[in-house]
Amino acid sequence: MFKKILVPVDLTHNELGAQMIKLAKEIGGDSAEIVLTHVVHDIPAYAAVEISGEILDKTHKWAKAELEKLAKDNGVSGPADLRHGSAGSAILEAATQHGVDLVIIGSHKPGMADYFLGSTAGRVVRHAQCPVLVMR
């Protein structure tokens, strides 16, 4: 049985997030800790100079609030972890830092280059130090 499960959530696809949380609860049972994480992509420097710090701050506050709401609405009492950077790298870093023993990740409609898995899910599958379950 898994004791700590990481569920990376794309907040633009909350319905998949809720499904992944439900699966994490089924797999982990009542004793498992579920850690939700969302990654805010870094804005390239050439674009960041055109965006005010206030807008970026509001975006981060919105993402944190949405992640916490998703956790509350789905009965998750574990941490809501907001990260910045490349999604694949940030998810792998979160898995290591939280010491999880399973990652449940969603895969969106892939492009031709990554037909079987989305690029983020594929990166996590290839590099994670623990089992990874991919949901579609």
N, C-alpha and C positions, 0 to 999 in steps of 0.2 A: 504494500500500500504506500502511496505517496504522501509525504508529510507536508511538503511546501511546494505549491504550484504557482508558476508565473503565468499570468494571462495578459499578454500585450494587446492593447485595444486601440484600434483606429477609431477615433471618436466620430468620424464621418460615416461609420458603419456600426452604430450602436446595437442594431439587431443581432449582428454576428457576435458582438461583445457579450450580450446577454446569453446567447447560445453557448459560447465558450465557458462562461461562468457556470452555467447549469451543468455542463459536462465535467468541469473541474470539481464541482460538488459531488457529482455521481462517482467519479473516479477516486477522489480523496476521502470521501465520507465526512462524517461530522468532525473528525479530529484534524483534518488537513487545514493548513493556513493557505489562503489564496491571496496572492500579491498581484494587484492590477498595475499596469504601467502603460503610459502613453508617451510617444516621442514626438516632440515638436521639432520639425526640421529646421536646421539653421538656414538663415537667409544669406545668400551670397553678399559679400562686402559691397559690391557695386550697387546692389539693390537696397541694402540696409541703410545707406546714407540718405536715401530718399524717404525712408519711413521713420516717423517720429518714435521716440522711446516710449511715449504714452500708448501708442497703438500696439507696440510689441508687448508692453506690460499688460494691457487689457486682454490681449490674445492669450497670454500665459495664465492669467487669472481665470479666464473663461475655461480653458482646457483643464485646469486643476479642479474647478467647480464641477465641470461635466464628469470628470473621472470619479470624483467623490460622490456625485449623484448616482452614477451608474453602480458604484459599489453599494450605496445605501439601498437603492431600489432592488438590488439583487441579493441582499443579505450578506454582503462581504464585509467582514470586520477587519481584514488585514489591511496593510498599508496601500495607499494610492500614491504611486511613484511617478512623478512627471519628470521626464528627461529631455535633453536637447541633443541634436546632432543627427547623424545618420541612423535610420531606424534599426537596421540589422546590427550594427555595432553597439548601439545603446541597449538593445534587448539582450544581447550576449553579456554585456557588462552588468546589467540588472540581474540576470540569472546568476552570475558569479557572486556579485555583492550580497544578494539575498540568500545564497546557498540553496537554491531550489533544486528539487530532484525531478521535476517535470516542467516542460514549457508547452502550453497549448496555444498555438498561433493560428490565425486565420490566413487564408490565401485568397486573394482577389483574382479577377479575370486577368490572366497573364498575357503578356505580349509574346511575339514569336520567339524572342531570345530566351525567354524562360517559360516555355509553354506548359510544363507540367506543374511548376510551382511559381508563385510570385517571386520576385527577386529578393524581397526581405525574408520571406519564409524559407526560400532556398538557402540563403546565407546562414540563417539560424540553424537549419537542419544540418548543414555541412560543418558548422563550427561549434555547436553547443557541446558542452561537457556532460550533458544529461540527456535523457530521452526527450524527444520533441514529437508532439501530436499535432498534425496539421488538419484544420477544419476548412471545408469549402462550403 
